[in-house]
Each structure stands twice: as structure tokens, then as C-alpha cells.
Amino acid sequence: MSKSIQIKKGLNIPIAGAADSRTTIDDSTRLFAVCPDDFPGYTWKAAVKPGDKVEIGSTLLFAKEADIISLSSPVSGTVKEIKRGERRKIEYISVEFSENQSLDNQLKNFKGLDLIKKSGLFAMMRQRPFDIVPASEVMPRDIFVTAFDSAPLAPVLTQSIDRNLLEEGLKVLKGFTKGSVYLSVAEGDSLSSNVAETVVFNNLHPAGNVGVQIANIKPVNKGETVWTLSIKTAERIGRLFTQNTLSFETIVAITGPDAKNPHLVKTRDGASLATLLKGEIKETEEKVRVISGNVLTGIKENVQTGFLRFPYRQITLIDEGDHADEFMGWASMNPKKFSVKRSFPAFLAGLSKPFNFDARIKGGHRAMILSGEYDKVFPFDIYPEYLLKAIYAKDIEKMEKLGIYEVAPEDFALPEFVDTSKNELQKAVREGLDYLRKETL
């Protein structure tokens, strides 16, 4: 029997450009990449060089702190480039797709958790606290599997899931904890499990954030560790253990006001955006921002050189807004403008209709104001303003008392959206978590 939880604080941002149910197959992309910045918590070292032949599951990068933990190739092919930035930091390793796709034979030498680590699936999990790839030597108190995403224009995650493989994956995960495995599903979804404890949430964002789910099911206290992952990763674990195969195929939603025909695409992790978005962007006078992910937490990418970033399952296309010229500017009474504070007349018609958002901040940075505006969209039993002040002050004792072990940067995406002070809250939380981990571990 499932448990039901209703999130009352939050905000669904009505952005135009939701993907329809039409699914196309991406058979033209020939370049895929893995970006180590998407996997925080370890120092990643290259295990290959340009020209090397790799297979699905072959190690492209390994963790300096635990070399069995790998970032693996999503396809068979040839290593195309190791792109380095400042101080020779690896930005990504790209692989050119070959017609013959096969699994790396070396994976058969590993069993249990070591197999998950070597296959690259372990790096697709996260731990709380700190929102990083899990520490390999720590057994989690519980494991939380998320089956839905409530972010703006996010696709339905369960539609492409093999439920039998998912159940097998949950069985495997159950063996790695003395506690429980929790499966969080969206209201109206029939997904359930005989292995995991199913918990149903309403669809008010940020109910799809695993941090919100943990806080409402069984919060993380100091000294405790939990693992989190998506149902896609759990399904891949089930496939690896029952069929001895590894698949990095995924369904991606192309969304946003500047998408010609918002729809779903079947591709692989790390696909090149140049081919994935060919012919998919509207011709507009404005410069288009390409976001790998959603508008709240996604990563801005160059359409010619960028890739689908982990863990996102959508691409959002919106105007940059560089050349926007509105009569009366911020004081305009344009009914097509959105505001959470009812500053424009659009609220009279309801805020459920889609709006054509752009990337403008519409304001300047100023000191934080304790106005309570964060609380209205922040469904944690935490005082967000005071926690942020403790982070800015690098006061470890206050950070711990105010609940930093429960949160991740994505949990502050909505407060950042409604913030009249225009502070980079997600960046601040990420820096605070990194500082806390450095000073306390």
C-alpha cells in the first residue's frame, strides 16, 4: 500500500513549448561525450587518449580517490577528443559512434557493487549530504529512487521504462542498504513496486526534487548518508544484472517557446546538440538560448559544440531577450508578462496559460531582503534566508543547525527564480556544501 504526500509550497511555472507524445528516433548523431563536471565529489582522470577504440561501458575517466569508480562510454566507437580548459582541466571526452555496438568484455570480471561502479552507473547516483557521487565505502541508511520530474516542461519519466527491469534493479539496490528503498511517483501514475516502499506525491514543483521527497519521507540527519537515483538508472542496473547488457539509450524532450515542434527524441546519453537540434529551432530575430535541462537548473550550452548533459532528460529553447524593447519597461501592464506577485494583469486570467519566457533577469543584484518570499516556494522545514546567510558567512555550526545536510542546489532554484534581490542562490549552496565537506571530512 502506497503512502500519499501533498506538497503545499511550490510553483509550477507555465512555460510555452511542452513536448507532445510524438517520439522520433535519433539515428544521425555520431558524437557523444561525457562531462566530468556533471559528476561532483571526485577528481576525474582520463583513462583513454584520442584514437583509442572503446565499447559501451568502457572506462573513459576514473576517480583518483577510488579508481574502480568510472565514467563510461555510452557508445562503442573511437575517442575523438579530450577537451581541456584552464589548468588542463578536462571539460569533456567525446566518442565517435561506430556501427558495431558491443559491451565492454572487462565488465564480466566484476560482480555486485563493484560491477555498478565499473559500469559507470554508480556515478549516476547521488548521496545526501553534499549532493555528490556517493562515497564508495559508506553504506547508505536508505535509498531513494525518483520516478518523476516536476520541473518546467519536464517529460514523463516512466513512459519508456521497462517495469520488470526496474523491479530487478530495485532488488539489487535493496541489497546495498540495511534500511529501505523508497520509490517516489507522481500522482496519477500507476507505477508501484513489491520491493520498494512506494510514496505518491502531487505534481506541484519542486515535489519532483529528491530532496523534497527525502524531507517528507525520512529526513537526513547529521552523520547519516542516503543514496538517490532516477528510475532510469535503477532500470539500467536491473538490465545489467539480469541480461548482462548495458544501455545508455534515453528519451529526451525538446521543449521551450523556440522549439519548432516540441516532441520526444530517442537518443543516448551525451548526444551532440548540433545534430540533435538540427532543424528543431525556430527562426527568430532574437538569439536563442539552448539549455541542457530545464530553465531553473539546466546548463547553458553552445548548440554547435555542446552536448546533452547528465542528468537531464530535456532540452529547453528560449529567447535570450538581448534586444527586447518594451514600452514602459518593468512598469508595463502587458497582459503577456508573468509575475508571481501579481504585478501584471495576467493573473486575472489565471497563471495556468503558457507564457513565452526569455532569459532576462529583469532586475539588478542587491542585498538579500528578509521578506519571506523564499518560504512560499520552499517546502522544507528550514529557514532558507538564514541558511543562506550562514553559508555566505561560512559559519559551519549555523549551517548544520539550519539544515544544510538536507538540501542541494536544485532545492533553491525556485527561491532564486522569485528572488527580487537576484542572488545566485544555487551557486551559493553548491559552494557552501563543498566548503562544509572540505572542512568536516
N, C-alpha and C positions, 0 to 999 in steps of 0.2 A: 504494500500500500504506500502510495507516494504522499509526501508532505507538500503543502502549498504555502508559498510566501508571497505577500503582496508588498512591493516596494512603493512607497508613497512620495518619496522625494526624488526628483529627477526631471528630465526634459527630453522629449522627442523633437528633434529639430527637423522641420518639414522641408527638406531639400528636394528640388525637382530632379528628375532623372533616375528614378528607381528602375532597376533591371526587370524585364519581363521574364517569363519562364522559358523563353526560347533559348536553346543551348546549341552553340556551334562548336566544332572541333578544330583546335589549333594544330594544323599539320604543316605549317610553314616556318615556325620558329626553329632555328638551328643553333641558337646560342643561349646558354643557361649559365647562371652564376650563383655563387654562394658568397654572402657578405658577412664577414665575422662580427661586424658591429651589431648585427641582429641577435647575437648570442652573448650577452654580457655575463661577466663573472669569471671568465678565464682569459688567459693570454694565448692567442691562437698562433700557431706556427705552420708554415706551408710544408706539406708532405710531398708535393709534386713540383714539377717545373714545366714551362711551356714545351709542348710537343709530346709529353707523356700520354700514353694510352690509359684510359680509365674505364671502369664499368659502373653500373648502378651500385651504389653503396661503397665505392672505393673512397678511401680517405683523401680528402683534399687538404684539410687542415686538422691538426691535433692540438689538444690542450697542453700547454707547457707544464701545468701543475699535475696533470694525470693523462698520460699520452694515449690511454685507451679510449678516452672521450674524443670523438671525431665529429667533424663536419664533412658530410659525404656528398659525392656527386649525385645529382638527381637523374643523370642520364649516362649512357655509355658514349664514349667519344674521345676526343683529343683535347688536352688542356690548351686553350687558346691564349690566355693572358693571365698574368698575375699583376693586377693593377695596384701600384703603391702610391701613397700620398706622402705627406710630410713625415720626416724621420723614418722613411721607408715602411710606414705602417701599411699593412695590406688592406685595401679597400674592398677588393673582391677577387675571386678566382673564377674565370669563365671557362666553360667547356663547350666545344663544338660538337653537336649531335651527329651520331653515325647511324646508319640504317640498321645495323645489327645491335640490338639491345639485349644485354645479359647481366646477370647478377654477379658481383664480385665473389669468386670462389673462396677467398680468405675468410668470409663470414661464417663458413661452415665449421671453422675451428673454435668458435665461441659459443657459449651457452648462457642462458639465464640473463641476468642484468648486464653481464659483460657483452652479450650479443647486442643488447639495446644500445649500450654505449658506443660500440664499434660501428654500428649501422648508421649512426647519426640521429637516431630517434630520441636518444637521451637528451641531446642538446635542444630538442624541440619542447622539452618540459621546462617549467619554471618552479622555483621554490619561493615560499614566503617564510621568513622575511627576506628582504632585499631585492626581490623580483629579478633573480638571476638564474642561469642554468644551475641545477641542483649540485650541492656538494656531494661528491661521489661516495663519501664514507659515512654519511649520516642517513639513518633510516627515518623516513617521514612518519609523523604522528598519524596523518591521514592523507589521502589522495583525492583531489577534486578534478573532475572531468566536466568540461563545459560543452554543452550541446547546442548553444545558440549565441548569436551576436546581436545586441540591441543597438549598435552604433548606427548613425545615419546612413541609409541606403545599403546596409549590410545584407548579404544574401542569406537564405535559409541554409544552415549548415547540414541539416540532416537529410536533405533530398538525394545526395549522392553517396550516402553511407550504406555499406553492407552491414546489416544489423547483426548477422551471425558472427562476422569477423569482429565487430565491435564488442560483442559479448565475450568472445575469446580473449580479446585484448584486455577487457576489464578483469577477467580471471587471472591473467598474467600479472596485472598491476596489483591485484589483491594479495599476491604472494610477496610483495615488497613492503608491506606495512602490517603492523600489529593492530592498527586501527581499522577505519572504514574507508571504502571507496564511495564517493558521492558523485552522482550524475545529475547535473543541473539542466533542466529542459524548459522550453518556453511554454507558456500557457497555450493550450490548444494542440500541442504536439503529442502524438500517441507513443512516442519513444519511451521505453521503460527497460528495466534490467532485473534479472534474477540474482545478479552478483552484487551490483552497486545499489546503494540507497538512493532512490530517485526523488529529487526535490523539484517542484514546479514553481517557476517564477512568472510574474506578469511581464509585459513587454515594455515597461517604462524604462528608458535608458537612464542610468547605467546598470540595469539589472543583469545584463549580459556580461558585465565585468566580473571576473572570477573573485576579485577582492570583495565585492559586494556580496557575492554568494557565500564566501567563507565567513564574512562578518555576521551573516544571518543564520548560518548553519552551525558553525563551531569556530569561533574566533581564534586567532593565533596569539598566544601569549609569549612573553619573553622566555627564551630557552627552548621554544618549540619550533619544529620545522614541518611544513607540509609541501607536497608537490602539486602542481597544477598542469593541466594539458587540455588540448582540444579533443573532441571526439575523432577528428581526422587522424591525429597522432595515435590515439588508442586503437583505431581501426587498423592502422599500419602495423602496430605491434601485434595485433591479432593475426594479421596476414603473414607476418614474418615467422611467428611461432607455429602456425598451423599449416601453412603452404610453403614455407621456406622461400618466400619471394619478398621482394621489397619494391614498393611502388611509390613514386613521388608525384603521381598524377593528382590533379586537384581541379575543382570548379572555381572559376574566378568571375566575379560580376564586374562588368564595365558600366559605370554609373556616372551620374552628375549632369548638370544642365548643359554641358558642352559635349556630351556623348551623342553621336548621331542617332544610334539605335541602341539604347541601353539593353543589354542582354547578358547571358551567361556564356562563358567560354571554357571548354575543357582543355587544360594545358598541363604543364608541370611546374613545380616549384622553381623559382628563379628565372622564369622566362624573360627574354629580352622584350622591352616595351616597344622597340622600334617596329617589330613585326606584329606583336600582339595588338597594337593600337593602329596599325596601318588601315586607313580608311574609316576609322572609328571616331575621329574628332571633327566636330562641326567647324565649318569655315566661318570665322568671326573676325570682326575688326579688333577685338581685344586679344591680348596674349593669353594663352590657355595655360593654367597651372595643372600639371599632371601629378597626382598624389597616389603613391602606392599605399593603399589603405583608405581609411575614412578621413573626413575633414578635421576630426578632432585630434587624432593621434597618428595619422599617416605620415609618410615621409615624402617630401617634395623630390621629384625625380626629373631628369632630363629625358625627354621622350626618345632621343636618338641614342643615348648612351646608358640609360637606366635599366633596371631590372625589377621584376616583381619581388618585393622584399618580404621576408618572414616576419611575423606570422600571418600576414594579411591575405585575405581571400577576395579583395575587391580593389578596383582602381577607380578613382574619382577624378572627374574632369570639370574644372570650374574656371571662370574668368579670373585673371589677376586683378582686374579693376584699376590698372595703372592710369587709364585715360578716362575714367568715369568723371562726368561733369554734370552734377545735379543742381537744379535751381534751388537756392537757399541751403544747399548742402545738408548738414546734420539737422537743420530746422525744417527740412522739407516735410510736407504732410502726404507724401506719396503713399498711396494705399498698397503699393507693391513692396514696401520695406518692412522687414521683420524686426520685432523687438520683444524681448521677454518682459519688459517693464511697461508695456502698453504706451510707449511714446509715440506710436504711429497708429493711424486709424485701422490698420489691417486686423487688429484684434477684434474689431466689431463684427467681422465676418468669420471669426474663429481662426485659430492658428493651425488648423489641420490641412489647409490647402498648401500645395508645394510652392516654395519661393525659389527664385533664381539667385542664390547667394554668389558672392565673389570673394576674393581672398583679402580684401581690405580689412585693416584692423579697426578703422573708423574711430580714431582717438589716439592720444599720446600717453606715454608712460608717466605715472605719478605714484606717490607714496600709497601704500596699502591703507584702505579705509575699513575700519571695523563696522561694516554696515549690515552684516548678516546675510548678504546676497549669496555667499557660497553655500550656506546651510540649506537653502531652498532646493538645491540640486545635488546635495551631497548626503547620500543615505547611510552614513556611518555614525556611530555613537562617538564622534570625535569632534573637537572644535578645530575646524580647518585653519582659520586665521591664526590661532595661537600656535598650532603645529608648524605652520609656515614661518612664523616669527622665530620659533625655536631653531628651525633649520637654517634660516638666514644668520642667526647668532651662533650657530654651531654649538648649541647647548645640548650635549648628549643626554644628560639627565632629564631635561624637559622633553626632548624628542621622544624618549622612551615612555615617559609618563603620559604623553599626549597621543600615543598610539601609532608611532611610525612603523612598528613591526607589522601592522595590518594593511598598509597601503602600498600602492605602486604609482608611478607617474600617471598612468591612464586614468586612475581614480580622480585625478584633479583636472581632467580635460574639460568637463562641464563647468566647474568653477572658473577655469581660465576663459571659457567662452563667454560667461556672463560678467566677468570681472571688468568693472568700469575703470580700474587702475591700469589695465593692460599689462599685467605682470606675466612673466613666463613661468607659470606655476609648475608645469610638468618638468621643465628643466631643473627648477629648484629642488623638487622632490627627488629626482634622479641623483643630483649632486649630494643631497642630504643622505640618501641611502648608501651611496658609495663612500661618503665620509664616515658614516657610522660603522660600516663594515670594516673599513681600514683601521679604525681606531679601537674596535672592540674584539676583533678576531685575531 
